[in-house]
């Protein structure tokens, strides 16, 4: 029994929908992996502790927050900018609020602009790429500890930067099994 032309087209379309859904689901972990491997998108450095060198030269660090379409949280930086010395450890906070009547899980991706600064923006502690689950009406403050590596002054392009922007985007993710079992009426993530 051979398939009709319409059945073949329908089967191909189902395959496309499954592929697009899979790519959408994997976009946040794939973005993390891609940026770590290529350094694309202002991928930051990571350190266990602050810099040993602090210079008098300062840089303005701006903080930006956004959400993917359909993410129901409110998400914003607590402060919009700070001026720090090169090598000085900075501490900034972002706030997330779940105004819904259901638990919502989310994961943040980030980037640094301009891209030339990404390798010198060093995060010590961050909430990015760790799933956050907010209960209905819950508000949390999430810290980011960082410094701008003084070696930025050795980079032809980056040494003239006066401002760096750290941007986070929150994406809704599936609830962990233990939370989903407690909230069986929670809708599936819509991508």
HUHUDA-V507672 format. One record per helix or strand of 2 or more residues. SS is the DSSP state (alpha for helix, beta for strand). FROM is the first residue (numbers start at 1). TO is the last residue. Records with the same first field share a line. If there is no record, write none. Layout:
SS->FROM-TO / FROM-TO
//
This chain:
alpha->5-25 / 27-38 / 115-120 / 150-154 / 158-160 / 177-182
beta->45-46 / 58-67 / 74-77 / 81-85 / 90-97 / 104-113 / 121-125 / 132-134 / 139-148 / 163-173
//
